[in-house]
Amino acid sequence: MAAALSPLLRRLTSTAVHHARTLLLSSSHFNQSIHPPPHTLQSRFRSSYPESSNSETLDSPSAAPLPRTRTPLEKQFETWVDKLKPGFTPREVVEALRAQTDPDLALDIFRWTAQQRGYKHNHATYLTIIHILISGGRYGHAERVAEEVIAGASDASVPLYNTIIRFCIGRKVLWKRAFDVYKKMLKSDDCKPTLETYSMLFTFLLKRFNKLNVSYLLLHSVRSLVRQMKASGVVPDTYALNMIIKAYAACLEVDEAMRVFREMGLYGCEPNAFSYSYIAKALCTKGRAEEGFGFYKEMREKGLVPTSSTFMVLICSLAMEGLFEDAVGVTFDMLGKSMVPDVLTYKTLLGGFCRDGRGNEALELLEELRRRDGAMNSKVYRTLLDEVHFVTR
């Protein structure tokens, strides 16, 4: 029995020894992969770490990682921070900000100084940094700084408030904030709205007068601003009064526009070409072409030249009213000022002659217009000639 079991035991023993050797080899390889020898780690670091100029290696105990190179912007920042001695004033901060050519560096200095003990920004530093950020195209940062001012982070000034208003009305999503600042100015004791404030708001509102129904809604805002301007004792100039006239004229409130026009002398203002043009155009659009022509003659006597759109509205209105000689005179005057009517204006004028039974005069007039209008090409001429022939049939 023992002799029979002996070969079996020898085979089992041999198999066990073989498996034990395999496990030992695998364990040794695993440990080396997790814990490589020191010379292996050093060779890895040497291959991935840049060589130093003095050939220092990690084998040396005194070797240390190289310091990170500072950027030029960081060096400039540290230079200006060193220049601002303890106890610096807002005036010194303003000088430091204005000396920067990089708006981001200026903002870093602005933020760093705000964190220093015993220091607080004032209206001058806020005004300076907002100007720098806007001119540098950092509109998002400028908006955040402006919001700090609106929230009361600093004392205020009229130039600071006006700058924020100008910035806000120039950004489509911020225009409501401009009126929030304006309301703060109304409530303020020492930062009341000025003529510049009102002029900016008038200009902004007039740019939105694109449709008649919208214009009527915005006209209420214009009227409200006018009342508040008068109540605060702000004396308007020609520009502000022209904006008011233009608002009334755009809504065909002609009588109101003419009232403001006549009041210009009370404020020491003289009507200019825009004043007359707004009134003349509104009168013609309202169907009062003869009155509009009267304003045109008055402005021409003063040497003032209407805008091209005013010229064309006058020509069409006079032609439709049957005042052809006056319409022709305005047309020649327009061409004499190097301004050219559009095709629709020419058609209205020539068609008026034809409908009045004066087709031959229309043809003669067309030839004269072709002679005076150097910009009239053959295509426009043929279009106008076809119009005359078609209407006279």
Salt bridges, closest charged atoms under 4 A:
ASP59 OD2 - ARG46 NH2 2.02
GLU74 OE2 - ARG68 NH2 3.26
GLU78 OE1 - ARG70 NH1 2.22
ASP104 OD2 - ARG138 NH2 3.00
GLU147 OE1 - ARG177 NH2 2.76
GLU148 OE2 - ARG111 NH2 2.89
ASP155 OD2 - HIS123 NE2 3.98
ASP180 OD2 - ARG177 NH1 2.80
GLU196 OE2 - ARG166 NH2 2.21
ASP255 OD1 - ARG288 NH1 3.68
GLU256 OE1 - ARG259 NH2 2.80
GLU263 OE2 - ARG259 NH1 3.11
GLU270 OE2 - LYS302 NZ 3.68
GLU291 OE2 - ARG288 NE 2.79
GLU325 OE2 - ARG358 NH2 2.93
ASP333 OD2 - ARG300 NE 2.93
ASP356 OD2 - ARG358 NH1 3.68
GLU361 OE1 - ARG358 NH2 2.91
GLU368 OE2 - ARG371 NH2 2.47
GLU368 OE2 - ARG372 NE 2.76
